[in-house]
Amino acid sequence: MGALADAIAVLKDVLAMRGDLDRLTRNVDKLAAVADDLDRRLIRIETMVEIAAAKRATHPARLPKKSP
């Protein structure tokens, strides 16, 4: 009877671990989605900076002319 009880206890532990793995999988999926969103946002910011730098390079800032 002791071996059967041990086997049942082990199966319960395996089922509990399976639940934990399922929960971890969902959390990893959520984190991956957040990382993808942050990556897209960073690419947009980098693009804006590159466009601004390119415009600035072609049109350098100048001080207004002094009035006499």
PyMOL Python script that loads the backbone (N, CA, C, O; Angstrom):
from pymol import cmd

cmd.read_pdbstr("""\
ATOM      1  N   MET A   1       0.817  -1.190   0.000  1.00  0.00           N
ATOM      2  CA  MET A   1       0.000   0.000   0.000  1.00  0.00           C
ATOM      3  C   MET A   1       0.863   1.256   0.000  1.00  0.00           C
ATOM      4  O   MET A   1       0.455   2.286  -0.538  1.00  0.00           O
ATOM      5  N   GLY A   2       2.039   1.183   0.592  1.00  0.00           N
ATOM      6  CA  GLY A   2       2.927   2.333   0.666  1.00  0.00           C
ATOM      7  C   GLY A   2       3.425   2.759  -0.706  1.00  0.00           C
ATOM      8  O   GLY A   2       3.571   3.953  -0.967  1.00  0.00           O
ATOM      9  N   ALA A   3       3.687   1.803  -1.579  1.00  0.00           N
ATOM     10  CA  ALA A   3       4.171   2.112  -2.924  1.00  0.00           C
ATOM     11  C   ALA A   3       3.081   2.806  -3.726  1.00  0.00           C
ATOM     12  O   ALA A   3       3.363   3.721  -4.500  1.00  0.00           O
ATOM     13  N   LEU A   4       1.829   2.373  -3.542  1.00  0.00           N
ATOM     14  CA  LEU A   4       0.707   2.983  -4.248  1.00  0.00           C
ATOM     15  C   LEU A   4       0.506   4.428  -3.773  1.00  0.00           C
ATOM     16  O   LEU A   4       0.245   5.321  -4.580  1.00  0.00           O
ATOM     17  N   ALA A   5       0.628   4.644  -2.491  1.00  0.00           N
ATOM     18  CA  ALA A   5       0.490   5.997  -1.942  1.00  0.00           C
ATOM     19  C   ALA A   5       1.611   6.897  -2.453  1.00  0.00           C
ATOM     20  O   ALA A   5       1.392   8.066  -2.768  1.00  0.00           O
ATOM     21  N   ASP A   6       2.814   6.334  -2.529  1.00  0.00           N
ATOM     22  CA  ASP A   6       3.939   7.113  -3.061  1.00  0.00           C
ATOM     23  C   ASP A   6       3.716   7.461  -4.529  1.00  0.00           C
ATOM     24  O   ASP A   6       4.012   8.575  -4.960  1.00  0.00           O
ATOM     25  N   ALA A   7       3.192   6.502  -5.296  1.00  0.00           N
ATOM     26  CA  ALA A   7       2.934   6.751  -6.716  1.00  0.00           C
ATOM     27  C   ALA A   7       1.863   7.828  -6.882  1.00  0.00           C
ATOM     28  O   ALA A   7       1.987   8.691  -7.750  1.00  0.00           O
ATOM     29  N   ILE A   8       0.840   7.788  -6.082  1.00  0.00           N
ATOM     30  CA  ILE A   8      -0.221   8.803  -6.148  1.00  0.00           C
ATOM     31  C   ILE A   8       0.325  10.169  -5.757  1.00  0.00           C
ATOM     32  O   ILE A   8      -0.023  11.176  -6.373  1.00  0.00           O
ATOM     33  N   ALA A   9       1.166  10.210  -4.750  1.00  0.00           N
ATOM     34  CA  ALA A   9       1.767  11.481  -4.326  1.00  0.00           C
ATOM     35  C   ALA A   9       2.638  12.055  -5.438  1.00  0.00           C
ATOM     36  O   ALA A   9       2.631  13.261  -5.683  1.00  0.00           O
ATOM     37  N   VAL A  10       3.381  11.190  -6.103  1.00  0.00           N
ATOM     38  CA  VAL A  10       4.237  11.638  -7.199  1.00  0.00           C
ATOM     39  C   VAL A  10       3.384  12.165  -8.347  1.00  0.00           C
ATOM     40  O   VAL A  10       3.714  13.191  -8.941  1.00  0.00           O
ATOM     41  N   LEU A  11       2.292  11.475  -8.666  1.00  0.00           N
ATOM     42  CA  LEU A  11       1.397  11.941  -9.724  1.00  0.00           C
ATOM     43  C   LEU A  11       0.774  13.289  -9.376  1.00  0.00           C
ATOM     44  O   LEU A  11       0.618  14.141 -10.250  1.00  0.00           O
ATOM     45  N   LYS A  12       0.422  13.487  -8.123  1.00  0.00           N
ATOM     46  CA  LYS A  12      -0.115  14.780  -7.698  1.00  0.00           C
ATOM     47  C   LYS A  12       0.931  15.881  -7.878  1.00  0.00           C
ATOM     48  O   LYS A  12       0.612  16.988  -8.313  1.00  0.00           O
ATOM     49  N   ASP A  13       2.180  15.564  -7.539  1.00  0.00           N
ATOM     50  CA  ASP A  13       3.259  16.534  -7.718  1.00  0.00           C
ATOM     51  C   ASP A  13       3.463  16.861  -9.198  1.00  0.00           C
ATOM     52  O   ASP A  13       3.690  18.016  -9.559  1.00  0.00           O
ATOM     53  N   VAL A  14       3.382  15.843 -10.044  1.00  0.00           N
ATOM     54  CA  VAL A  14       3.538  16.056 -11.482  1.00  0.00           C
ATOM     55  C   VAL A  14       2.416  16.946 -11.998  1.00  0.00           C
ATOM     56  O   VAL A  14       2.669  17.846 -12.799  1.00  0.00           O
ATOM     57  N   LEU A  15       1.197  16.719 -11.562  1.00  0.00           N
ATOM     58  CA  LEU A  15       0.069  17.553 -11.980  1.00  0.00           C
ATOM     59  C   LEU A  15       0.233  18.994 -11.493  1.00  0.00           C
ATOM     60  O   LEU A  15      -0.092  19.938 -12.213  1.00  0.00           O
ATOM     61  N   ALA A  16       0.734  19.156 -10.283  1.00  0.00           N
ATOM     62  CA  ALA A  16       0.979  20.501  -9.761  1.00  0.00           C
ATOM     63  C   ALA A  16       2.063  21.205 -10.574  1.00  0.00           C
ATOM     64  O   ALA A  16       1.955  22.394 -10.874  1.00  0.00           O
ATOM     65  N   MET A  17       3.113  20.455 -10.928  1.00  0.00           N
ATOM     66  CA  MET A  17       4.177  21.042 -11.748  1.00  0.00           C
ATOM     67  C   MET A  17       3.661  21.403 -13.129  1.00  0.00           C
ATOM     68  O   MET A  17       4.072  22.413 -13.700  1.00  0.00           O
ATOM     69  N   ARG A  18       2.760  20.584 -13.674  1.00  0.00           N
ATOM     70  CA  ARG A  18       2.175  20.878 -14.985  1.00  0.00           C
ATOM     71  C   ARG A  18       1.388  22.192 -14.929  1.00  0.00           C
ATOM     72  O   ARG A  18       1.458  23.004 -15.852  1.00  0.00           O
ATOM     73  N   GLY A  19       0.651  22.389 -13.855  1.00  0.00           N
ATOM     74  CA  GLY A  19      -0.072  23.651 -13.669  1.00  0.00           C
ATOM     75  C   GLY A  19       0.880  24.832 -13.578  1.00  0.00           C
ATOM     76  O   GLY A  19       0.624  25.891 -14.149  1.00  0.00           O
ATOM     77  N   ASP A  20       1.980  24.646 -12.856  1.00  0.00           N
ATOM     78  CA  ASP A  20       2.974  25.712 -12.745  1.00  0.00           C
ATOM     79  C   ASP A  20       3.603  26.016 -14.104  1.00  0.00           C
ATOM     80  O   ASP A  20       3.825  27.179 -14.442  1.00  0.00           O
ATOM     81  N   LEU A  21       3.890  24.972 -14.881  1.00  0.00           N
ATOM     82  CA  LEU A  21       4.470  25.180 -16.207  1.00  0.00           C
ATOM     83  C   LEU A  21       3.498  25.904 -17.132  1.00  0.00           C
ATOM     84  O   LEU A  21       3.909  26.760 -17.915  1.00  0.00           O
ATOM     85  N   ASP A  22       2.223  25.569 -17.050  1.00  0.00           N
ATOM     86  CA  ASP A  22       1.220  26.259 -17.860  1.00  0.00           C
ATOM     87  C   ASP A  22       1.152  27.749 -17.492  1.00  0.00           C
ATOM     88  O   ASP A  22       1.066  28.612 -18.366  1.00  0.00           O
ATOM     89  N   ARG A  23       1.191  28.029 -16.199  1.00  0.00           N
ATOM     90  CA  ARG A  23       1.173  29.416 -15.730  1.00  0.00           C
ATOM     91  C   ARG A  23       2.418  30.162 -16.198  1.00  0.00           C
ATOM     92  O   ARG A  23       2.323  31.305 -16.644  1.00  0.00           O
ATOM     93  N   LEU A  24       3.577  29.532 -16.101  1.00  0.00           N
ATOM     94  CA  LEU A  24       4.818  30.152 -16.554  1.00  0.00           C
ATOM     95  C   LEU A  24       4.801  30.399 -18.060  1.00  0.00           C
ATOM     96  O   LEU A  24       5.299  31.419 -18.535  1.00  0.00           O
ATOM     97  N   THR A  25       4.226  29.462 -18.804  1.00  0.00           N
ATOM     98  CA  THR A  25       4.123  29.629 -20.255  1.00  0.00           C
ATOM     99  C   THR A  25       3.281  30.843 -20.601  1.00  0.00           C
ATOM    100  O   THR A  25       3.643  31.619 -21.485  1.00  0.00           O
ATOM    101  N   ARG A  26       2.155  31.015 -19.909  1.00  0.00           N
ATOM    102  CA  ARG A  26       1.312  32.193 -20.150  1.00  0.00           C
ATOM    103  C   ARG A  26       2.055  33.480 -19.812  1.00  0.00           C
ATOM    104  O   ARG A  26       1.954  34.469 -20.538  1.00  0.00           O
ATOM    105  N   ASN A  27       2.799  33.468 -18.713  1.00  0.00           N
ATOM    106  CA  ASN A  27       3.558  34.658 -18.324  1.00  0.00           C
ATOM    107  C   ASN A  27       4.648  34.986 -19.344  1.00  0.00           C
ATOM    108  O   ASN A  27       4.873  36.153 -19.664  1.00  0.00           O
ATOM    109  N   VAL A  28       5.317  33.964 -19.846  1.00  0.00           N
ATOM    110  CA  VAL A  28       6.366  34.185 -20.851  1.00  0.00           C
ATOM    111  C   VAL A  28       5.749  34.744 -22.131  1.00  0.00           C
ATOM    112  O   VAL A  28       6.329  35.626 -22.763  1.00  0.00           O
ATOM    113  N   ASP A  29       4.586  34.241 -22.513  1.00  0.00           N
ATOM    114  CA  ASP A  29       3.904  34.761 -23.697  1.00  0.00           C
ATOM    115  C   ASP A  29       3.546  36.239 -23.523  1.00  0.00           C
ATOM    116  O   ASP A  29       3.693  37.032 -24.452  1.00  0.00           O
ATOM    117  N   LYS A  30       3.079  36.599 -22.337  1.00  0.00           N
ATOM    118  CA  LYS A  30       2.749  38.011 -22.058  1.00  0.00           C
ATOM    119  C   LYS A  30       4.010  38.873 -22.130  1.00  0.00           C
ATOM    120  O   LYS A  30       3.993  39.958 -22.710  1.00  0.00           O
ATOM    121  N   LEU A  31       5.091  38.390 -21.544  1.00  0.00           N
ATOM    122  CA  LEU A  31       6.343  39.146 -21.563  1.00  0.00           C
ATOM    123  C   LEU A  31       6.879  39.291 -22.987  1.00  0.00           C
ATOM    124  O   LEU A  31       7.434  40.333 -23.337  1.00  0.00           O
ATOM    125  N   ALA A  32       6.719  38.270 -23.796  1.00  0.00           N
ATOM    126  CA  ALA A  32       7.164  38.345 -25.187  1.00  0.00           C
ATOM    127  C   ALA A  32       6.359  39.395 -25.942  1.00  0.00           C
ATOM    128  O   ALA A  32       6.911  40.137 -26.755  1.00  0.00           O
ATOM    129  N   ALA A  33       5.057  39.460 -25.676  1.00  0.00           N
ATOM    130  CA  ALA A  33       4.214  40.467 -26.329  1.00  0.00           C
ATOM    131  C   ALA A  33       4.639  41.869 -25.907  1.00  0.00           C
ATOM    132  O   ALA A  33       4.689  42.776 -26.737  1.00  0.00           O
ATOM    133  N   VAL A  34       4.945  42.054 -24.631  1.00  0.00           N
ATOM    134  CA  VAL A  34       5.402  43.363 -24.142  1.00  0.00           C
ATOM    135  C   VAL A  34       6.735  43.724 -24.785  1.00  0.00           C
ATOM    136  O   VAL A  34       6.937  44.869 -25.188  1.00  0.00           O
ATOM    137  N   ALA A  35       7.638  42.767 -24.886  1.00  0.00           N
ATOM    138  CA  ALA A  35       8.944  43.025 -25.502  1.00  0.00           C
ATOM    139  C   ALA A  35       8.778  43.405 -26.975  1.00  0.00           C
ATOM    140  O   ALA A  35       9.467  44.303 -27.459  1.00  0.00           O
ATOM    141  N   ASP A  36       7.879  42.738 -27.689  1.00  0.00           N
ATOM    142  CA  ASP A  36       7.628  43.083 -29.094  1.00  0.00           C
ATOM    143  C   ASP A  36       7.078  44.492 -29.216  1.00  0.00           C
ATOM    144  O   ASP A  36       7.473  45.243 -30.107  1.00  0.00           O
ATOM    145  N   ASP A  37       6.160  44.856 -28.316  1.00  0.00           N
ATOM    146  CA  ASP A  37       5.587  46.209 -28.341  1.00  0.00           C
ATOM    147  C   ASP A  37       6.664  47.259 -28.072  1.00  0.00           C
ATOM    148  O   ASP A  37       6.717  48.284 -28.751  1.00  0.00           O
ATOM    149  N   LEU A  38       7.514  47.006 -27.091  1.00  0.00           N
ATOM    150  CA  LEU A  38       8.602  47.940 -26.787  1.00  0.00           C
ATOM    151  C   LEU A  38       9.582  48.051 -27.952  1.00  0.00           C
ATOM    152  O   LEU A  38      10.095  49.134 -28.234  1.00  0.00           O
ATOM    153  N   ASP A  39       9.839  46.944 -28.622  1.00  0.00           N
ATOM    154  CA  ASP A  39      10.735  46.949 -29.775  1.00  0.00           C
ATOM    155  C   ASP A  39      10.161  47.822 -30.889  1.00  0.00           C
ATOM    156  O   ASP A  39      10.880  48.620 -31.489  1.00  0.00           O
ATOM    157  N   ARG A  40       8.858  47.670 -31.163  1.00  0.00           N
ATOM    158  CA  ARG A  40       8.226  48.496 -32.201  1.00  0.00           C
ATOM    159  C   ARG A  40       8.275  49.976 -31.830  1.00  0.00           C
ATOM    160  O   ARG A  40       8.535  50.824 -32.684  1.00  0.00           O
ATOM    161  N   ARG A  41       8.027  50.284 -30.570  1.00  0.00           N
ATOM    162  CA  ARG A  41       8.070  51.685 -30.133  1.00  0.00           C
ATOM    163  C   ARG A  41       9.475  52.264 -30.261  1.00  0.00           C
ATOM    164  O   ARG A  41       9.644  53.401 -30.700  1.00  0.00           O
ATOM    165  N   LEU A  42      10.475  51.486 -29.881  1.00  0.00           N
ATOM    166  CA  LEU A  42      11.855  51.941 -29.974  1.00  0.00           C
ATOM    167  C   LEU A  42      12.247  52.193 -31.422  1.00  0.00           C
ATOM    168  O   LEU A  42      12.944  53.164 -31.718  1.00  0.00           O
ATOM    169  N   ILE A  43      11.804  51.326 -32.324  1.00  0.00           N
ATOM    170  CA  ILE A  43      12.107  51.520 -33.746  1.00  0.00           C
ATOM    171  C   ILE A  43      11.485  52.817 -34.237  1.00  0.00           C
ATOM    172  O   ILE A  43      12.113  53.548 -35.002  1.00  0.00           O
ATOM    173  N   ARG A  44      10.249  53.119 -33.810  1.00  0.00           N
ATOM    174  CA  ARG A  44       9.608  54.372 -34.214  1.00  0.00           C
ATOM    175  C   ARG A  44      10.374  55.582 -33.698  1.00  0.00           C
ATOM    176  O   ARG A  44      10.555  56.562 -34.420  1.00  0.00           O
ATOM    177  N   ILE A  45      10.826  55.513 -32.445  1.00  0.00           N
ATOM    178  CA  ILE A  45      11.585  56.636 -31.874  1.00  0.00           C
ATOM    179  C   ILE A  45      12.907  56.806 -32.613  1.00  0.00           C
ATOM    180  O   ILE A  45      13.296  57.930 -32.928  1.00  0.00           O
ATOM    181  N   GLU A  46      13.598  55.710 -32.892  1.00  0.00           N
ATOM    182  CA  GLU A  46      14.858  55.793 -33.630  1.00  0.00           C
ATOM    183  C   GLU A  46      14.641  56.403 -35.007  1.00  0.00           C
ATOM    184  O   GLU A  46      15.454  57.206 -35.465  1.00  0.00           O
ATOM    185  N   THR A  47      13.559  56.032 -35.667  1.00  0.00           N
ATOM    186  CA  THR A  47      13.253  56.580 -36.990  1.00  0.00           C
ATOM    187  C   THR A  47      13.015  58.084 -36.910  1.00  0.00           C
ATOM    188  O   THR A  47      13.502  58.838 -37.752  1.00  0.00           O
ATOM    189  N   MET A  48      12.266  58.521 -35.898  1.00  0.00           N
ATOM    190  CA  MET A  48      12.022  59.955 -35.739  1.00  0.00           C
ATOM    191  C   MET A  48      13.329  60.720 -35.517  1.00  0.00           C
ATOM    192  O   MET A  48      13.520  61.806 -36.064  1.00  0.00           O
ATOM    193  N   VAL A  49      14.219  60.151 -34.717  1.00  0.00           N
ATOM    194  CA  VAL A  49      15.501  60.803 -34.453  1.00  0.00           C
ATOM    195  C   VAL A  49      16.338  60.864 -35.731  1.00  0.00           C
ATOM    196  O   VAL A  49      16.967  61.886 -36.010  1.00  0.00           O
ATOM    197  N   GLU A  50      16.351  59.787 -36.504  1.00  0.00           N
ATOM    198  CA  GLU A  50      17.115  59.784 -37.748  1.00  0.00           C
ATOM    199  C   GLU A  50      16.557  60.793 -38.746  1.00  0.00           C
ATOM    200  O   GLU A  50      17.324  61.470 -39.430  1.00  0.00           O
ATOM    201  N   ILE A  51      15.238  60.901 -38.837  1.00  0.00           N
ATOM    202  CA  ILE A  51      14.626  61.877 -39.743  1.00  0.00           C
ATOM    203  C   ILE A  51      14.974  63.291 -39.300  1.00  0.00           C
ATOM    204  O   ILE A  51      15.317  64.134 -40.128  1.00  0.00           O
ATOM    205  N   ALA A  52      14.889  63.553 -38.011  1.00  0.00           N
ATOM    206  CA  ALA A  52      15.216  64.884 -37.499  1.00  0.00           C
ATOM    207  C   ALA A  52      16.687  65.214 -37.747  1.00  0.00           C
ATOM    208  O   ALA A  52      17.014  66.345 -38.107  1.00  0.00           O
ATOM    209  N   ALA A  53      17.567  64.245 -37.559  1.00  0.00           N
ATOM    210  CA  ALA A  53      18.996  64.484 -37.781  1.00  0.00           C
ATOM    211  C   ALA A  53      19.261  64.737 -39.264  1.00  0.00           C
ATOM    212  O   ALA A  53      20.086  65.582 -39.611  1.00  0.00           O
ATOM    213  N   ALA A  54      18.570  64.014 -40.132  1.00  0.00           N
ATOM    214  CA  ALA A  54      18.764  64.217 -41.571  1.00  0.00           C
ATOM    215  C   ALA A  54      18.273  65.600 -41.989  1.00  0.00           C
ATOM    216  O   ALA A  54      18.920  66.260 -42.803  1.00  0.00           O
ATOM    217  N   LYS A  55      17.160  66.042 -41.458  1.00  0.00           N
ATOM    218  CA  LYS A  55      16.645  67.380 -41.782  1.00  0.00           C
ATOM    219  C   LYS A  55      17.596  68.454 -41.274  1.00  0.00           C
ATOM    220  O   LYS A  55      17.849  69.453 -41.948  1.00  0.00           O
ATOM    221  N   ARG A  56      18.110  68.232 -40.085  1.00  0.00           N
ATOM    222  CA  ARG A  56      19.017  69.221 -39.502  1.00  0.00           C
ATOM    223  C   ARG A  56      20.309  69.308 -40.310  1.00  0.00           C
ATOM    224  O   ARG A  56      20.888  70.387 -40.436  1.00  0.00           O
ATOM    225  N   ALA A  57      20.756  68.198 -40.850  1.00  0.00           N
ATOM    226  CA  ALA A  57      21.994  68.183 -41.632  1.00  0.00           C
ATOM    227  C   ALA A  57      21.814  68.929 -42.949  1.00  0.00           C
ATOM    228  O   ALA A  57      22.743  69.585 -43.422  1.00  0.00           O
ATOM    229  N   THR A  58      20.631  68.834 -43.542  1.00  0.00           N
ATOM    230  CA  THR A  58      20.404  69.523 -44.811  1.00  0.00           C
ATOM    231  C   THR A  58      20.016  70.980 -44.615  1.00  0.00           C
ATOM    232  O   THR A  58      20.219  71.791 -45.519  1.00  0.00           O
ATOM    233  N   HIS A  59      19.472  71.331 -43.479  1.00  0.00           N
ATOM    234  CA  HIS A  59      19.067  72.702 -43.176  1.00  0.00           C
ATOM    235  C   HIS A  59      19.656  73.107 -41.824  1.00  0.00           C
ATOM    236  O   HIS A  59      18.977  73.024 -40.801  1.00  0.00           O
ATOM    237  N   PRO A  60      20.909  73.542 -41.820  1.00  0.00           N
ATOM    238  CA  PRO A  60      21.513  73.905 -40.528  1.00  0.00           C
ATOM    239  C   PRO A  60      20.804  75.101 -39.920  1.00  0.00           C
ATOM    240  O   PRO A  60      20.301  75.966 -40.636  1.00  0.00           O
ATOM    241  N   ALA A  61      20.768  75.144 -38.635  1.00  0.00           N
ATOM    242  CA  ALA A  61      20.115  76.244 -37.920  1.00  0.00           C
ATOM    243  C   ALA A  61      20.949  77.516 -38.088  1.00  0.00           C
ATOM    244  O   ALA A  61      22.177  77.481 -38.015  1.00  0.00           O
ATOM    245  N   ARG A  62      20.267  78.632 -38.314  1.00  0.00           N
ATOM    246  CA  ARG A  62      20.957  79.912 -38.466  1.00  0.00           C
ATOM    247  C   ARG A  62      20.315  80.929 -37.539  1.00  0.00           C
ATOM    248  O   ARG A  62      19.114  80.908 -37.270  1.00  0.00           O
ATOM    249  N   LEU A  63      21.155  81.797 -37.076  1.00  0.00           N
ATOM    250  CA  LEU A  63      20.646  82.890 -36.239  1.00  0.00           C
ATOM    251  C   LEU A  63      20.004  83.931 -37.139  1.00  0.00           C
ATOM    252  O   LEU A  63      20.427  84.114 -38.281  1.00  0.00           O
ATOM    253  N   PRO A  64      18.992  84.606 -36.636  1.00  0.00           N
ATOM    254  CA  PRO A  64      18.371  85.657 -37.450  1.00  0.00           C
ATOM    255  C   PRO A  64      19.349  86.822 -37.656  1.00  0.00           C
ATOM    256  O   PRO A  64      20.228  87.068 -36.831  1.00  0.00           O
ATOM    257  N   LYS A  65      19.173  87.530 -38.779  1.00  0.00           N
ATOM    258  CA  LYS A  65      20.042  88.670 -39.056  1.00  0.00           C
ATOM    259  C   LYS A  65      19.752  89.793 -38.074  1.00  0.00           C
ATOM    260  O   LYS A  65      18.613  89.995 -37.653  1.00  0.00           O
ATOM    261  N   LYS A  66      20.801  90.515 -37.720  1.00  0.00           N
ATOM    262  CA  LYS A  66      20.643  91.634 -36.778  1.00  0.00           C
ATOM    263  C   LYS A  66      19.960  92.803 -37.486  1.00  0.00           C
ATOM    264  O   LYS A  66      20.213  93.077 -38.659  1.00  0.00           O
ATOM    265  N   SER A  67      19.113  93.463 -36.762  1.00  0.00           N
ATOM    266  CA  SER A  67      18.457  94.673 -37.306  1.00  0.00           C
ATOM    267  C   SER A  67      19.388  95.851 -37.124  1.00  0.00           C
ATOM    268  O   SER A  67      20.045  95.974 -36.091  1.00  0.00           O
ATOM    269  N   PRO A  68      19.452  96.743 -38.148  1.00  0.00           N
ATOM    270  CA  PRO A  68      20.377  97.896 -38.021  1.00  0.00           C
ATOM    271  C   PRO A  68      19.892  98.918 -37.048  1.00  0.00           C
ATOM    272  O   PRO A  68      20.556  99.933 -36.837  1.00  0.00           O
TER     273      PRO A  68
END
""", "prot")
cmd.dss("prot")
cmd.show_as("cartoon", "prot")
cmd.util.cbc("prot")
cmd.orient("prot")
